[in-house]
Amino acid sequence: MSEALFVVNAGSSSIKFKLYRVAGDDIELMIGGAVDGIGTRPRLRAKDGSGTVLIERSFPVAEVSNASQAQHVLGDWVIGQIQDVSVIGIGHRVVHGGPIYAAPVLVDDAVMKTLETFIPLAPLHQLSNLEPIRVLRQRRPDLPQVACFDTAFHRGHPELSDRFALPRALYDEGVRRYGFHGLSYEYVSQALRTIAPELADKRVIIAHLGSGASVCALHGGRSIETTMGFTALDGLPMGTRSGSLDPGVVLHLIEQKGMSPAEVGHMLYHESGLLGLSGISNDVRALLESDRPEAAMALDFFSLRVAQAFASLSVSLGGVDALVFTAGVGENAHQVRRSVVERLHWTGVSLDDEANLRNAGRIDAEGSRAAIFVVPTDEERMIGQHTLRLLRTSSLTEPVAAL
């Protein structure tokens, strides 16, 4: 009987999952899917490694109204799919590791308590990340679980990149720039070693553009600086999040508009970004399909900020050798990529329009000053690899029968 790893990537309204067969020091995809529409239109869907649909089933809202119920539904289904494998552990994406965790860690009671203290730093994500861990620890307390952190890839930044211009005591207490989307950046950085080994260790800037969005500068395959900071609100405008904001606006909303901190937080996390700018949708696809001027303005605003981030981070690197687009918008919205790169034309970079239109892997035009790539990200594979390495260095690899 072969060994397998289960990977969970939980969000506020969905739980993505993958089951990997362990193959020596690597992993092979067996099943991948998601429970989405949690609390609104719940649906479980999954495919095997070859793309064959295994299940696509909807549920009444009352049966899958929260992440805990979704994890139970998912676990019950997966049990029936793993008769020929023994699961040796579960890997989880956890957005915030705070100033404590700079690498994946085996989860125990103390770790869970610590991770719960970071919920205010990532309220949209951290609680959702921790709920499946809690459910699975209750369901299978003997099954080792590994937390893999989005912040970990950015640890080790130069102090200049980590600091805010605030009193040092706050920095010492942990008020600093952490950065996020690290699992995605780490995966893309590794992928570049196969796609473009001659560039992988050079000056690379990666844009993770999805519902959440950020940009990261890498040198030698390591994060040097990134647009997100203390929380996942910073940097680029996102689907519903504001991105960078004059802190005076927050003071104004509280002091002059009479909004409570909770009301301001809700607005900045849930009512801002592309949704707030357009008044139409937080979904780039819907905005691209719309003929309303507000949609075009929101997309222009987003593209401008991405281009500005590319330019700003090139200063930290002393130049740039490759630009990379990844995640849902970065991989699929050729209009957004074109709009971003056109704003960088003054730097000497240019697109091959035909390659960009078909979402090719490399989309720079001949003579472009920097290479431009589109690289699909795979956070779950990165989590699986981290989980396997950590379990292999521990004694907690006894297989268990079910989830």
C-alpha positions as CSV (number, residue, x, y, z in Angstrom):
1,M,0.0,0.0,0.0
2,S,1.5,3.3,-1.1
3,E,1.7,6.5,1.1
4,A,-0.2,9.7,0.5
5,L,-0.4,13.3,1.7
6,F,-3.6,15.3,2.0
7,V,-3.3,19.1,1.4
8,V,-5.9,21.7,2.5
9,N,-6.0,25.3,1.3
10,A,-8.9,26.8,3.1
11,G,-10.5,30.2,2.5
12,S,-13.5,32.1,3.8
13,S,-15.9,30.6,1.3
14,S,-14.1,27.6,-0.1
15,I,-11.7,24.7,0.8
16,K,-9.4,23.6,-2.0
17,F,-7.8,20.2,-1.5
18,K,-5.4,17.8,-3.2
19,L,-4.4,14.3,-2.5
20,Y,-0.8,13.3,-3.5
21,R,0.8,9.9,-3.7
22,V,4.3,9.9,-2.2
23,A,6.8,8.9,-4.8
24,G,10.2,8.8,-3.2
25,D,11.2,12.3,-2.4
26,D,8.5,13.8,-4.7
27,I,4.7,13.7,-4.8
28,E,2.2,12.9,-7.6
29,L,-1.3,14.3,-7.9
30,M,-4.0,11.7,-7.3
31,I,-7.1,13.9,-6.7
32,G,-7.7,17.7,-6.7
33,G,-10.8,19.7,-6.1
34,A,-12.7,22.0,-3.8
35,V,-15.8,22.6,-1.7
36,D,-16.9,26.1,-2.7
37,G,-19.9,28.3,-2.2
38,I,-19.8,27.6,1.5
39,G,-22.9,29.1,3.1
40,T,-24.4,30.3,-0.2
41,R,-24.3,27.6,-2.9
42,P,-22.2,24.7,-1.6
43,R,-20.7,22.4,-4.1
44,L,-18.1,19.6,-4.0
45,R,-16.2,19.0,-7.1
46,A,-13.1,16.9,-7.8
47,K,-11.0,15.4,-10.6
48,D,-8.3,12.8,-10.6
49,G,-4.7,13.4,-11.8
50,S,-5.7,12.9,-15.4
51,G,-8.5,15.4,-15.3
52,T,-11.4,13.0,-15.1
53,V,-14.3,14.3,-13.1
54,L,-14.9,12.2,-10.0
55,I,-17.7,14.2,-8.4
56,E,-19.7,17.4,-8.9
57,R,-22.4,17.6,-6.3
58,S,-24.3,20.5,-4.8
59,F,-25.6,20.6,-1.2
60,P,-28.3,22.4,0.7
61,V,-27.0,25.5,2.4
62,A,-28.0,24.0,5.8
63,E,-25.7,21.1,5.3
64,V,-22.6,23.1,4.4
65,S,-23.1,26.5,6.0
66,N,-19.6,26.9,7.5
67,A,-16.0,25.7,7.1
68,S,-16.4,23.0,9.8
69,Q,-19.3,21.3,8.0
70,A,-17.5,21.7,4.7
71,Q,-14.4,19.9,6.1
72,H,-16.6,17.0,7.4
73,V,-18.3,16.6,3.9
74,L,-14.9,16.7,2.3
75,G,-13.4,14.2,4.7
76,D,-16.3,11.8,4.3
77,W,-15.9,11.8,0.5
78,V,-12.1,11.5,0.5
79,I,-12.3,8.4,2.8
80,G,-14.0,6.5,0.0
81,Q,-11.3,7.4,-2.5
82,I,-8.2,6.3,-0.6
83,Q,-8.7,2.5,-0.3
84,D,-5.3,1.8,-1.9
85,V,-3.2,4.4,0.0
86,S,-2.2,5.2,3.6
87,V,-2.3,8.9,4.4
88,I,0.8,9.9,6.4
89,G,-0.1,13.5,7.1
90,I,-2.0,16.6,6.2
91,G,-0.5,19.9,5.1
92,H,-2.3,23.2,5.5
93,R,-1.9,26.7,4.1
94,V,-1.8,29.2,7.0
95,V,-1.5,32.8,6.0
96,H,0.2,34.4,9.0
97,G,3.1,32.9,10.9
98,G,3.8,36.2,12.7
99,P,7.3,36.9,14.0
100,I,7.6,33.3,15.4
101,Y,7.3,30.9,12.5
102,A,9.8,31.1,9.6
103,A,9.3,27.5,8.4
104,P,6.6,24.8,8.3
105,V,5.8,23.4,11.8
106,L,4.0,20.4,13.2
107,V,0.8,21.5,14.8
108,D,0.1,20.8,18.5
109,D,-2.0,22.6,21.1
110,A,0.7,25.3,21.7
111,V,1.1,26.0,18.0
112,M,-2.7,26.4,17.6
113,K,-2.9,28.8,20.5
114,T,-0.1,30.9,19.0
115,L,-1.6,30.9,15.5
116,E,-5.0,32.1,16.9
117,T,-3.2,35.2,18.2
118,F,-2.5,36.2,14.6
119,I,-6.2,36.2,13.6
120,P,-6.4,40.0,13.9
121,L,-3.5,40.3,11.5
122,A,-5.3,38.4,8.8
123,P,-9.0,38.3,9.7
124,L,-10.1,37.2,6.2
125,H,-7.9,34.2,6.2
126,Q,-6.4,33.0,9.4
127,L,-9.6,31.8,11.1
128,S,-10.6,30.0,7.9
129,N,-7.1,28.4,7.7
130,L,-7.3,27.1,11.3
131,E,-10.8,25.7,11.2
132,P,-9.9,22.6,9.1
133,I,-6.9,21.9,11.3
134,R,-9.2,22.0,14.3
135,V,-11.8,19.7,12.7
136,L,-9.2,17.2,11.6
137,R,-7.4,17.2,14.9
138,Q,-10.7,16.2,16.6
139,R,-11.5,13.7,13.9
140,R,-8.0,12.1,13.7
141,P,-5.9,13.2,16.6
142,D,-3.2,10.7,15.7
143,L,-2.7,12.2,12.2
144,P,0.2,14.6,12.0
145,Q,-0.7,18.0,10.6
146,V,1.7,20.6,9.2
147,A,1.1,24.3,9.0
148,C,2.9,26.0,6.0
149,F,3.0,29.8,6.2
150,D,2.5,32.4,3.5
151,T,4.7,34.7,5.5
152,A,7.7,32.3,5.8
153,F,9.1,32.9,2.3
154,H,9.6,36.6,3.2
155,R,11.5,36.1,6.4
156,G,15.1,37.2,6.3
157,H,14.4,40.4,4.4
158,P,16.9,43.2,4.9
159,E,15.8,45.4,7.9
160,L,15.1,48.3,5.5
161,S,12.5,46.1,3.8
162,D,10.9,45.0,7.0
163,R,10.6,48.3,8.8
164,F,7.8,50.9,9.1
165,A,8.8,54.5,10.0
166,L,7.4,53.9,13.5
167,P,9.1,53.8,17.0
168,R,11.5,50.9,17.2
169,A,9.7,49.4,20.2
170,L,6.8,48.5,17.9
171,Y,9.1,46.8,15.5
172,D,10.6,44.8,18.3
173,E,7.0,43.8,19.3
174,G,6.3,42.4,15.8
175,V,4.8,45.4,14.0
176,R,6.7,45.0,10.8
177,R,6.3,44.1,7.1
178,Y,5.7,40.4,6.8
179,G,4.6,39.9,3.2
180,F,2.2,37.2,2.0
181,H,1.5,34.8,-0.9
182,G,4.8,33.3,0.0
183,L,3.9,29.7,-1.0
184,S,2.9,30.9,-4.4
185,Y,6.1,32.9,-4.8
186,E,8.2,30.0,-3.6
187,Y,6.5,27.6,-6.1
188,V,7.0,30.0,-9.1
189,S,10.6,30.6,-8.1
190,Q,11.2,26.9,-8.2
191,A,9.3,26.5,-11.5
192,L,11.6,29.1,-13.1
193,R,14.6,26.8,-12.4
194,T,13.0,24.5,-15.0
195,I,11.4,27.1,-17.3
196,A,14.3,29.5,-17.5
197,P,17.3,28.3,-15.4
198,E,19.5,31.1,-16.8
199,L,17.2,33.7,-15.1
200,A,16.0,31.9,-12.0
201,D,18.7,33.3,-9.7
202,K,18.8,36.8,-11.3
203,R,16.6,39.8,-10.6
204,V,13.0,38.6,-10.9
205,I,9.7,40.3,-10.1
206,I,6.6,38.1,-9.7
207,A,3.1,39.5,-9.6
208,H,0.6,37.2,-7.8
209,L,-2.7,38.7,-9.2
210,G,-5.9,37.1,-8.0
211,S,-8.7,38.0,-5.6
212,G,-5.7,38.9,-3.3
213,A,-2.8,40.5,-5.1
214,S,0.8,41.4,-4.4
215,V,4.1,41.7,-6.1
216,C,7.5,40.3,-4.9
217,A,11.1,41.1,-5.8
218,L,13.5,38.1,-5.8
219,H,17.2,37.7,-6.2
220,G,18.9,34.4,-6.0
221,G,15.5,32.8,-5.7
222,R,14.9,34.6,-2.4
223,S,12.4,37.3,-1.5
224,I,14.0,40.7,-1.2
225,E,10.9,42.9,-0.9
226,T,7.2,42.7,-1.4
227,T,4.2,45.0,-1.6
228,M,2.1,43.5,1.3
229,G,3.2,44.4,4.8
230,F,1.9,43.9,8.4
231,T,-1.5,42.6,7.1
232,A,-2.9,41.4,3.8
233,L,-4.5,44.8,3.3
234,D,-1.3,46.5,2.2
235,G,0.0,47.1,-1.3
236,L,-2.1,46.6,-4.4
237,P,-5.8,47.1,-4.6
238,M,-7.5,43.7,-4.6
239,G,-11.0,42.2,-5.2
240,T,-12.5,43.7,-2.1
241,R,-9.5,45.0,-0.2
242,S,-8.2,48.6,-0.4
243,G,-4.5,48.1,-0.7
244,S,-2.2,50.9,0.3
245,L,-4.0,53.7,2.0
246,D,-3.0,57.0,3.7
247,P,-3.4,56.2,7.4
248,G,-4.9,59.6,7.8
249,V,-8.0,58.3,5.9
250,V,-8.5,55.7,8.7
251,L,-8.2,58.5,11.3
252,H,-10.7,60.6,9.4
253,L,-13.2,57.8,9.1
254,I,-13.0,57.2,12.9
255,E,-12.7,60.7,14.2
256,Q,-14.8,62.7,11.6
257,K,-17.2,60.1,10.2
258,G,-17.8,58.4,13.5
259,M,-17.1,54.9,12.2
260,S,-16.0,52.2,14.7
261,P,-12.7,50.4,14.1
262,A,-14.8,47.3,13.3
263,E,-16.8,49.2,10.7
264,V,-13.6,50.6,9.1
265,G,-12.1,47.2,9.1
266,H,-15.1,45.7,7.4
267,M,-15.1,48.4,4.7
268,L,-11.4,48.0,4.0
269,Y,-11.5,44.2,3.8
270,H,-14.9,43.7,2.2
271,E,-16.2,46.8,0.4
272,S,-13.1,48.3,-1.2
273,G,-10.6,47.4,-3.9
274,L,-12.1,46.6,-7.3
275,L,-15.6,46.3,-5.8
276,G,-15.4,49.7,-4.2
277,L,-13.8,51.4,-7.2
278,S,-16.3,50.0,-9.7
279,G,-19.4,49.6,-7.7
280,I,-20.0,46.6,-10.0
281,S,-18.0,43.6,-9.0
282,N,-14.8,42.4,-7.3
283,D,-14.3,39.9,-10.2
284,V,-11.9,41.0,-12.9
285,R,-13.8,38.8,-15.4
286,A,-17.0,40.7,-14.8
287,L,-15.3,44.0,-15.1
288,L,-13.7,43.0,-18.4
289,E,-17.1,42.0,-19.7
290,S,-18.7,45.3,-18.6
291,D,-19.0,48.3,-20.9
292,R,-19.5,50.7,-18.0
293,P,-16.9,53.4,-17.5
294,E,-16.6,52.6,-13.8
295,A,-15.4,49.1,-14.7
296,A,-12.7,50.4,-17.1
297,M,-11.6,52.9,-14.4
298,A,-11.2,50.2,-11.8
299,L,-9.2,48.0,-14.1
300,D,-7.0,51.0,-15.1
301,F,-6.4,51.8,-11.5
302,F,-5.4,48.2,-10.8
303,S,-3.1,47.9,-13.8
304,L,-1.4,51.3,-12.9
305,R,-0.7,50.1,-9.4
306,V,0.7,46.8,-10.6
307,A,3.0,48.6,-13.0
308,Q,4.1,51.0,-10.3
309,A,4.9,48.1,-8.0
310,F,7.0,46.5,-10.8
311,A,8.9,49.8,-11.2
312,S,9.3,50.4,-7.4
313,L,10.6,46.9,-6.7
314,S,13.1,47.1,-9.6
315,V,14.8,49.9,-7.5
316,S,15.3,47.4,-4.6
317,L,16.8,44.9,-7.1
318,G,18.9,47.5,-9.0
319,G,17.2,46.5,-12.2
320,V,15.1,43.6,-13.5
321,D,15.8,40.6,-15.7
322,A,12.4,38.9,-15.7
323,L,8.8,39.7,-14.9
324,V,6.4,36.9,-14.1
325,F,2.6,36.9,-13.9
326,T,0.8,34.3,-11.9
327,A,-2.5,33.4,-10.1
328,G,-6.0,33.7,-11.5
329,V,-5.8,37.2,-13.1
330,G,-2.1,37.0,-13.8
331,E,-2.5,33.7,-15.6
332,N,-5.7,34.3,-17.6
333,A,-6.4,38.1,-18.1
334,H,-4.3,39.0,-21.1
335,Q,-5.9,42.4,-21.1
336,V,-4.6,43.2,-17.7
337,R,-1.1,41.9,-18.5
338,R,-1.1,44.1,-21.7
339,S,-2.2,47.1,-19.7
340,V,0.5,46.6,-17.1
341,V,3.3,46.1,-19.5
342,E,2.3,49.0,-21.7
343,R,2.7,51.2,-18.7
344,L,6.3,49.9,-18.4
345,H,7.2,50.6,-22.0
346,W,9.6,53.3,-21.0
347,T,11.8,50.7,-19.3
348,G,12.3,48.9,-22.6
349,V,10.0,45.9,-21.9
350,S,7.5,44.9,-24.5
351,L,4.9,42.1,-25.2
352,D,4.5,39.7,-28.0
353,D,0.8,40.4,-28.5
354,E,0.0,37.0,-30.0
355,A,1.7,35.1,-27.3
356,N,0.1,37.2,-24.6
357,L,-3.4,36.7,-26.2
358,R,-3.1,32.9,-25.9
359,N,-1.6,33.0,-22.4
360,A,1.6,31.5,-23.6
361,G,4.3,30.6,-21.1
362,R,6.7,33.3,-22.4
363,I,5.2,36.5,-23.7
364,D,8.0,39.1,-24.2
365,A,8.6,40.5,-27.7
366,E,12.0,40.1,-29.4
367,G,14.3,42.8,-28.1
368,S,12.4,43.3,-24.8
369,R,14.7,44.5,-22.1
370,A,13.4,41.9,-19.7
371,A,11.9,38.5,-20.2
372,I,8.2,38.2,-19.4
373,F,6.6,34.9,-18.3
374,V,3.2,33.5,-17.4
375,V,3.7,30.8,-14.8
376,P,0.7,28.9,-13.3
377,T,1.1,28.7,-9.5
378,D,0.5,25.7,-7.4
379,E,0.4,26.5,-3.7
380,E,-0.9,23.0,-2.8
381,R,2.1,21.3,-4.4
382,M,4.4,23.6,-2.4
383,I,2.5,22.7,0.8
384,G,2.7,19.0,0.0
385,Q,6.5,19.2,-0.6
386,H,7.0,21.1,2.6
387,T,4.9,18.6,4.5
388,L,6.7,15.6,3.2
389,R,10.1,17.0,4.0
390,L,9.0,17.8,7.6
391,L,7.4,14.4,8.2
392,R,10.5,12.7,6.8
393,T,12.7,14.5,9.3
394,S,10.4,13.5,12.2
395,S,9.2,10.1,13.5
396,L,5.5,10.9,12.8
397,T,5.1,9.0,9.6
398,E,2.9,6.0,10.8
399,P,0.1,5.8,8.2
400,V,-3.5,6.1,9.3
401,A,-6.6,4.7,7.6
402,A,-8.9,7.7,7.1
403,L,-9.5,11.4,7.4
